[in-house]
């Protein structure tokens, strides 16, 4: 145990601080001993009367007090020196830790800057380049120590409108989109200039971040060209639609005059039925029915053109109220039919009331017509929320239904999935509905099963 204690004490004395204190203590002891000898020598030569050894070994009280004071001062000096050394060692350790941390942070910061995809350079206030990261060197070449305007633009002075000069002037961030190489119009960069203030609050360094946006610029250019082409096509399509609508209106209007004459003639021929045989009466009846059907088709065609060109006046519209009114009118027109109607209390959407009335009239008339062969006809209006958060409205019936494989044909003009003799109609009702729904930025689709009814879904974003 004693051996361990001696080894530990010697190890502590072997430390740099302990060695320094031991040397200081020896120096202090030597100085004290030297003072003792000098004091004895001075007293011997100045005062005499006693031997040198007596002055050295048997000092009087004044000499002993002076020697004690010197010993005390030397001890204080040693303690102060020890404390100063410890404090210096702590400060040196803290300084070393701070320097190591600073160097570590510097390495990390340099690594981050080097790893960034953007090209970064740092300029002094006189525009001399003091740093470039790897990406900047690859893009612009190595130019540290050169003025940026000379290195990048081959200019003799700061470029007019320089973003970094503006940042040095006002301390704000400035951006610019330029081509980094003179005469190279196929490469574009976005440059961001900002400043780093020094301890005095004044701009000390300028930071320039260069991002290659050539691909983005090309995409923007292609998008602009595509938008221009689409705008041109949309304008042409709009013009074609106007001409087509004008043509349809003109045809419908011009057809009415000869159709009226044919219908009037057929009506007059019915007065001569007694003079005609059975075949003659059949053909007169066929002409009369054809005129009525043609009149219905012309009316439907004019409505189709009308819903396309009429101005919209969006407002809250209660579809449940509209269907209730339309169903009441259908019941008056067909007093012998009993149809069960299920409606919500309210079903309000934003749209043009007149257009939505035409759409609901066509949908309800279809449901009314295709449930005519059902013993207990049922028509239901309802809604639900879609996964995209839209309100989906539906009109369901338990009538004849249709084949889902041909559902898209329902919305094409003059396309029919049922016989005209079984279910008469113009073939324009659902085409008109789709045009109205599209004008309300919505979609419409159908779902049916032959003999088990049909459901039409649509959205309205007017």
C-alpha positions as CSV (number, residue, x, y, z in Angstrom):
1,X,0.0,0.0,0.0
2,X,2.9,2.4,0.9
3,X,4.6,1.5,-2.4
4,X,1.4,2.3,-4.4
5,X,1.1,5.7,-2.6
6,X,4.7,6.5,-3.4
7,X,4.2,5.6,-7.1
8,X,1.0,7.7,-7.2
9,X,2.8,10.7,-5.6
10,X,5.7,10.3,-8.1
11,X,3.3,10.1,-11.0
12,X,1.6,13.3,-9.9
13,X,4.9,15.0,-9.5
14,X,5.8,13.8,-13.0
15,X,2.9,15.7,-14.6
16,X,3.9,18.9,-16.4
17,X,2.1,21.2,-14.0
18,X,3.6,19.4,-10.9
19,X,7.1,19.6,-12.4
20,X,6.7,23.3,-13.0
21,X,5.5,23.9,-9.4
22,X,8.4,21.9,-8.0
23,X,10.9,24.0,-10.0
24,X,9.2,27.2,-8.8
25,X,9.3,25.9,-5.2
26,X,13.0,25.0,-5.5
27,X,13.6,28.5,-7.0
28,X,11.7,30.1,-4.2
29,X,13.7,28.1,-1.6
30,X,16.9,29.1,-3.3
31,X,16.0,32.7,-3.4
32,X,15.0,32.6,0.3
33,X,18.3,30.9,1.2
34,X,20.2,33.4,-0.9
35,X,18.4,36.3,0.9
36,X,19.4,34.7,4.2
37,X,23.0,34.6,3.3
38,X,23.0,38.2,1.8
39,X,21.3,39.6,4.9
40,X,23.9,37.9,7.2
41,X,26.7,39.2,5.0
42,X,25.4,42.7,4.9
43,X,24.9,42.8,8.7
44,X,28.5,41.4,9.2
45,X,30.2,44.0,6.9
46,X,28.1,47.0,7.9
47,X,27.7,46.5,11.6
48,X,30.4,44.1,12.6
49,X,30.9,43.3,16.3
50,X,29.9,39.6,15.8
51,X,31.0,36.8,13.6
52,X,29.4,36.0,10.3
53,X,28.2,32.7,11.6
54,X,26.4,34.4,14.5
55,X,24.6,36.8,12.1
56,X,23.7,33.8,9.9
57,X,22.7,31.3,12.6
58,X,21.6,33.6,15.4
59,X,19.8,36.6,13.9
60,X,18.1,39.1,16.2
61,X,14.3,39.7,16.2
62,X,14.3,42.4,13.5
63,X,16.3,40.1,11.2
64,X,14.0,37.1,12.0
65,X,10.9,39.3,11.2
66,X,12.4,40.5,7.9
67,X,13.3,36.9,7.0
68,X,9.8,35.7,7.9
69,X,8.2,38.4,5.8
70,X,10.4,37.4,2.8
71,X,9.4,33.8,3.3
72,X,5.7,34.8,3.4
73,X,6.1,36.9,0.3
74,X,7.9,34.0,-1.5
75,X,5.1,31.6,-0.5
76,X,2.5,34.0,-1.7
77,X,4.4,34.4,-5.0
78,X,4.6,30.6,-5.3
79,X,0.9,30.1,-4.7
80,X,0.0,32.9,-7.1
81,X,2.3,31.5,-9.7
82,X,0.7,28.0,-9.2
83,X,-2.8,29.5,-9.5
84,X,-1.8,31.5,-12.6
85,X,-0.3,28.4,-14.2
86,X,-3.4,26.3,-13.5
87,X,-5.6,29.1,-15.0
88,X,-3.3,29.3,-18.0
89,X,-3.5,25.6,-18.5
90,X,-7.3,25.7,-18.3
91,X,-7.4,28.6,-20.8
92,X,-5.1,26.8,-23.1
93,X,-7.2,23.6,-22.9
94,X,-10.4,25.6,-23.5
95,X,-8.7,27.4,-26.4
96,X,-7.5,24.1,-27.9
97,X,-11.0,22.7,-27.5
98,X,-12.5,25.8,-29.1
99,X,-9.9,25.7,-32.0
100,X,-10.6,22.0,-32.5
101,X,-14.4,22.6,-32.6
102,X,-13.9,25.5,-34.9
103,X,-11.7,23.5,-37.2
104,X,-14.3,20.6,-37.1
105,X,-17.1,23.0,-37.8
106,X,-15.1,24.5,-40.6
107,X,-14.5,21.1,-42.1
108,X,-18.2,20.2,-41.8
109,X,-19.2,23.6,-43.3
110,X,-16.7,23.1,-46.2
111,X,-18.0,19.6,-46.7
112,X,-21.6,20.8,-46.8
113,X,-20.8,23.6,-49.3
114,X,-18.8,21.2,-51.4
115,X,-21.6,18.6,-51.4
116,X,-24.2,21.1,-52.5
117,X,-25.3,20.9,-56.1
118,X,-25.3,24.6,-56.5
119,X,-22.1,26.5,-57.4
120,X,-21.0,28.8,-54.6
121,X,-18.3,31.5,-54.6
122,X,-17.3,34.1,-52.0
123,X,-16.1,37.6,-53.0
124,X,-14.4,40.3,-51.0
125,X,-15.9,43.9,-51.1
126,X,-13.6,44.7,-54.0
127,X,-15.1,41.8,-55.9
128,X,-12.0,39.6,-55.6
129,X,-12.9,35.9,-55.5
130,X,-11.7,34.4,-52.2
131,X,-13.4,31.0,-52.4
132,X,-15.0,28.6,-54.9
133,X,-16.6,25.3,-54.2
134,X,-16.1,22.3,-56.4
135,X,-19.3,22.8,-58.4
136,X,-18.4,26.4,-59.0
137,X,-14.9,25.5,-60.2
138,X,-16.4,22.9,-62.6
139,X,-18.8,25.4,-64.0
140,X,-16.7,28.5,-64.2
141,X,-13.1,27.3,-63.8
142,X,-10.6,28.2,-61.0
143,X,-10.4,32.0,-60.5
144,X,-9.6,32.5,-56.8
145,X,-7.7,35.8,-56.4
146,X,-9.1,37.3,-59.6
147,X,-11.9,40.0,-59.8
148,X,-15.1,38.3,-60.6
149,X,-16.0,40.7,-63.4
150,X,-12.7,40.0,-65.1
151,X,-12.9,36.2,-64.5
152,X,-16.5,35.7,-65.6
153,X,-17.3,38.5,-68.0
154,X,-13.9,39.7,-69.2
155,X,-14.8,43.2,-68.1
156,X,-12.4,45.8,-66.7
157,X,-14.7,47.1,-64.0
158,X,-17.8,46.0,-62.1
159,X,-20.6,45.0,-64.4
160,X,-23.6,47.4,-64.6
161,X,-26.5,46.1,-62.5
162,X,-24.3,43.6,-60.7
163,X,-26.5,41.8,-58.2
164,X,-23.6,41.3,-55.7
165,X,-22.6,45.0,-55.9
166,X,-26.2,45.8,-55.1
167,X,-26.1,43.4,-52.2
168,X,-23.0,45.1,-50.8
169,X,-24.8,48.4,-51.2
170,X,-28.0,47.7,-49.4
171,X,-27.4,44.4,-47.5
172,X,-30.4,42.7,-49.2
173,X,-30.6,39.6,-51.3
174,X,-30.6,40.1,-55.1
175,X,-31.3,37.6,-57.8
176,X,-30.7,37.5,-61.5
177,X,-31.1,35.1,-64.4
178,X,-28.3,35.3,-66.9
179,X,-26.2,33.3,-69.3
180,X,-22.8,32.6,-67.6
181,X,-20.8,32.5,-70.8
182,X,-20.9,35.4,-73.3
183,X,-22.5,34.4,-76.6
184,X,-23.9,31.2,-75.1
185,X,-27.6,31.5,-75.2
186,X,-28.3,27.8,-74.6
187,X,-27.2,27.8,-71.0
188,X,-28.9,29.7,-68.3
189,X,-28.2,30.2,-64.6
190,X,-30.0,31.8,-61.7
191,X,-27.6,33.8,-59.5
192,X,-28.4,34.8,-55.9
193,X,-26.2,37.4,-54.3
194,X,-26.1,38.2,-50.6
195,X,-23.6,39.6,-48.0
196,X,-22.1,38.3,-44.8
197,X,-21.6,41.1,-42.2
198,X,-18.5,41.4,-40.1
199,X,-18.2,42.1,-36.3
200,X,-18.6,45.8,-37.0
201,X,-21.9,45.2,-38.8
202,X,-20.5,46.2,-42.2
203,X,-20.5,43.8,-45.2
204,X,-17.4,41.7,-45.1
205,X,-17.9,39.1,-47.7
206,X,-20.3,38.6,-50.6
207,X,-21.8,35.1,-51.2
208,X,-22.8,34.2,-54.7
209,X,-24.9,31.1,-55.4
210,X,-25.1,30.0,-59.0
211,X,-27.8,27.4,-60.1
212,X,-27.9,25.9,-63.5
213,X,-31.5,26.3,-64.7
214,X,-31.0,25.4,-68.3
215,X,-33.3,22.4,-68.1
216,X,-36.0,24.4,-66.3
217,X,-35.7,27.2,-68.9
218,X,-36.1,24.7,-71.7
219,X,-39.1,23.1,-70.0
220,X,-40.6,26.6,-69.5
221,X,-40.0,27.4,-73.2
222,X,-41.6,24.1,-74.3
223,X,-44.5,24.8,-72.0
224,X,-45.0,28.3,-73.4
225,X,-44.9,26.9,-76.9
226,X,-47.3,24.2,-76.0
227,X,-49.7,26.7,-74.3
228,X,-49.5,28.9,-77.4
229,X,-50.4,26.0,-79.6
230,X,-53.2,24.9,-77.3
231,X,-54.5,28.5,-77.2
232,X,-54.4,28.6,-81.0
233,X,-56.2,25.2,-81.2
234,X,-58.7,26.3,-78.6
235,X,-59.5,29.5,-80.6
236,X,-59.8,27.5,-83.8
237,X,-62.0,24.9,-82.0
238,X,-64.2,27.7,-80.6
239,X,-64.6,29.2,-84.0
240,X,-65.5,25.8,-85.5
241,X,-68.0,25.2,-82.7
242,X,-69.6,28.6,-83.4
243,X,-69.8,27.9,-87.1
244,X,-71.2,24.4,-86.4
245,X,-73.8,25.9,-84.0
246,X,-74.7,28.5,-86.5
247,X,-75.0,25.8,-89.1
248,X,-77.3,23.7,-86.9
249,X,-79.5,26.6,-86.1
250,X,-79.7,27.6,-89.8
251,X,-80.5,24.0,-90.7
252,X,-83.1,23.6,-88.0
253,X,-84.7,26.9,-88.9
254,X,-84.7,26.2,-92.7
255,X,-86.1,22.7,-92.1
256,X,-89.1,24.0,-90.3
257,X,-90.7,25.7,-93.3
258,X,-90.8,22.7,-95.7
259,X,-91.6,20.4,-92.7
260,X,-94.6,22.6,-91.9
261,X,-95.8,22.3,-95.5
262,X,-95.4,18.6,-95.4
263,X,-97.2,18.3,-92.1
264,X,-100.0,20.6,-93.2
265,X,-100.4,18.6,-96.4
266,X,-100.5,15.3,-94.4
267,X,-103.2,16.8,-92.2
268,X,-105.2,17.8,-95.2
269,X,-104.8,14.4,-96.7
270,X,-106.4,12.9,-93.6
271,X,-109.7,14.5,-94.8
272,X,-109.6,12.3,-97.9
273,X,-109.1,9.1,-96.0
274,X,-112.5,7.8,-97.3
275,X,-111.1,8.1,-100.8
276,X,-107.9,6.2,-100.0
277,X,-107.4,2.5,-99.5
278,X,-105.8,1.0,-96.4
279,X,-102.3,1.4,-97.8
280,X,-103.0,5.1,-98.6
281,X,-104.3,5.8,-95.1
282,X,-101.2,4.0,-93.7
283,X,-98.8,6.2,-95.7
284,X,-100.6,9.4,-94.7
285,X,-100.4,8.4,-91.1
286,X,-96.7,7.5,-91.5
287,X,-96.0,11.0,-93.0
288,X,-97.9,12.7,-90.2
289,X,-96.0,10.7,-87.5
290,X,-92.7,11.4,-89.3
291,X,-93.4,15.1,-89.3
292,X,-94.2,15.1,-85.6
293,X,-90.9,13.2,-84.9
294,X,-89.0,15.5,-87.1
295,X,-90.4,18.5,-85.3
296,X,-89.3,17.0,-82.0
297,X,-85.8,16.4,-83.3
298,X,-85.5,20.0,-84.7
299,X,-86.6,21.3,-81.3
300,X,-84.1,19.1,-79.5
301,X,-81.3,20.2,-81.9
302,X,-82.1,23.9,-81.3
303,X,-82.0,23.3,-77.5
304,X,-78.6,21.6,-77.9
305,X,-77.3,24.6,-79.8
306,X,-78.9,27.0,-77.3
307,X,-77.4,25.5,-74.2
308,X,-73.9,25.8,-75.8
309,X,-74.1,29.5,-76.6
310,X,-76.3,31.0,-73.8
311,X,-74.7,33.0,-71.1
312,X,-74.4,31.4,-67.6
313,X,-75.6,33.1,-64.4
314,X,-74.3,30.9,-61.6
315,X,-76.4,30.9,-58.4
316,X,-77.5,28.4,-55.7
317,X,-80.0,26.0,-57.3
318,X,-82.0,23.4,-55.3
319,X,-82.1,20.3,-57.6
320,X,-84.7,18.6,-55.4
321,X,-87.1,21.5,-55.9
322,X,-86.5,21.4,-59.7
323,X,-87.1,17.7,-59.9
324,X,-90.3,18.1,-57.8
325,X,-91.6,20.7,-60.2
326,X,-90.7,18.7,-63.3
327,X,-92.2,15.5,-61.9
328,X,-95.5,17.3,-61.2
329,X,-95.6,18.5,-64.8
330,X,-94.9,14.9,-66.1
331,X,-97.7,13.6,-63.9
332,X,-100.1,16.1,-65.4
333,X,-99.0,15.1,-68.9
334,X,-99.4,11.4,-68.0
335,X,-102.3,11.2,-65.6
336,X,-102.7,7.5,-65.9
337,X,-99.2,6.7,-64.5
338,X,-98.2,6.3,-60.9
339,X,-94.5,6.8,-60.2
340,X,-92.9,6.7,-56.8
341,X,-90.4,9.6,-56.4
342,X,-87.8,9.7,-53.7
343,X,-86.2,13.1,-53.1
344,X,-84.0,14.7,-50.4
345,X,-85.3,17.7,-48.6
346,X,-82.7,19.9,-50.2
347,X,-79.9,19.3,-52.7
348,X,-78.3,22.7,-53.4
349,X,-75.6,23.2,-56.0
350,X,-74.0,26.3,-57.6
351,X,-74.9,26.7,-61.3
352,X,-77.1,28.2,-63.9
353,X,-80.7,27.5,-63.0
354,X,-82.0,27.5,-66.6
355,X,-79.4,25.1,-67.9
356,X,-79.7,22.8,-64.9
357,X,-83.4,22.8,-65.4
358,X,-83.0,21.5,-69.0
359,X,-80.5,18.9,-67.8
360,X,-82.8,17.6,-65.0
361,X,-85.7,17.7,-67.3
362,X,-83.9,15.4,-69.8
363,X,-82.7,13.0,-67.1
364,X,-86.1,12.8,-65.4
365,X,-88.0,12.4,-68.7
366,X,-85.7,9.5,-69.6
367,X,-86.3,7.8,-66.2
368,X,-90.0,8.4,-66.6
369,X,-90.0,6.9,-70.1
370,X,-87.8,3.9,-69.4
371,X,-89.9,2.9,-66.3
372,X,-93.1,2.9,-68.4
373,X,-93.0,-0.9,-68.6
374,X,-92.4,-1.5,-64.9
375,X,-95.2,-2.5,-62.6
376,X,-94.0,-0.3,-59.7
377,X,-91.8,2.4,-61.2
378,X,-89.4,4.2,-58.8
379,X,-87.2,7.2,-59.4
380,X,-84.7,8.4,-56.8
381,X,-82.6,11.6,-56.6
382,X,-79.7,11.7,-54.1
383,X,-76.0,12.6,-53.6
384,X,-72.8,11.5,-51.8
385,X,-69.3,12.7,-51.3
386,X,-66.5,11.3,-53.6
387,X,-63.0,10.4,-52.5
388,X,-61.8,13.7,-54.0
389,X,-64.2,15.7,-51.8
390,X,-66.6,16.4,-54.7
391,X,-70.4,16.2,-54.3
392,X,-71.7,13.5,-56.7
393,X,-75.4,13.7,-57.6
394,X,-77.3,10.7,-59.0
395,X,-80.7,10.0,-60.5
396,X,-81.7,6.3,-60.3
397,X,-84.6,4.4,-61.8
398,X,-85.7,0.7,-61.9
399,X,-86.6,0.8,-65.6
400,X,-85.2,-0.9,-68.7
401,X,-81.6,-0.2,-67.9
402,X,-78.8,-0.6,-70.5
403,X,-75.6,-2.5,-71.3
404,X,-72.7,-1.0,-69.5
405,X,-70.3,-1.9,-72.3
406,X,-72.1,0.6,-74.5
407,X,-72.6,3.3,-71.8
408,X,-70.4,5.9,-73.5
409,X,-72.7,5.8,-76.6
410,X,-75.5,7.1,-74.5
411,X,-74.1,10.7,-74.6
412,X,-73.4,10.8,-78.3
413,X,-76.0,12.6,-80.5
414,X,-78.5,10.4,-82.2
415,X,-77.1,7.2,-80.6
416,X,-79.8,5.0,-79.1
417,X,-79.5,1.7,-77.1
418,X,-83.2,0.9,-77.4
419,X,-85.7,0.6,-80.2
420,X,-87.5,3.8,-81.2
421,X,-90.7,1.9,-81.5
422,X,-90.5,0.7,-77.9
423,X,-89.1,3.9,-76.3
424,X,-89.5,6.9,-78.7
425,X,-87.2,9.8,-78.5
426,X,-84.8,12.1,-80.4
427,X,-81.5,10.7,-79.2
428,X,-80.3,14.2,-78.2
429,X,-81.4,14.4,-74.6
430,X,-78.3,12.9,-72.9
431,X,-76.0,14.7,-75.3
432,X,-77.6,17.9,-74.2
433,X,-77.2,16.9,-70.5
434,X,-73.5,16.2,-71.0
435,X,-72.9,19.6,-72.7
436,X,-74.6,21.4,-69.8
437,X,-72.6,19.4,-67.2
438,X,-69.4,20.2,-69.0
439,X,-70.2,23.9,-69.0
440,X,-70.5,23.6,-65.3
441,X,-66.9,22.1,-65.2
442,X,-68.4,18.7,-64.1
443,X,-68.5,15.1,-65.3
444,X,-71.4,12.7,-66.1
445,X,-71.4,9.0,-66.4
446,X,-74.0,6.2,-66.3
447,X,-74.3,2.7,-64.8
448,X,-77.0,0.3,-65.8
449,X,-78.1,-3.3,-66.0
450,X,-80.5,-4.5,-68.7
451,X,-83.9,-5.0,-67.1
452,X,-82.7,-3.8,-63.7
453,X,-82.6,0.0,-64.1
454,X,-80.1,2.7,-64.6
455,X,-78.3,5.3,-62.6
456,X,-76.7,8.6,-63.9
457,X,-74.1,10.3,-61.9
458,X,-72.8,13.8,-62.4
459,X,-70.9,16.6,-60.6
460,X,-71.4,20.3,-60.8
461,X,-68.6,22.9,-60.2
462,X,-70.3,26.0,-61.5
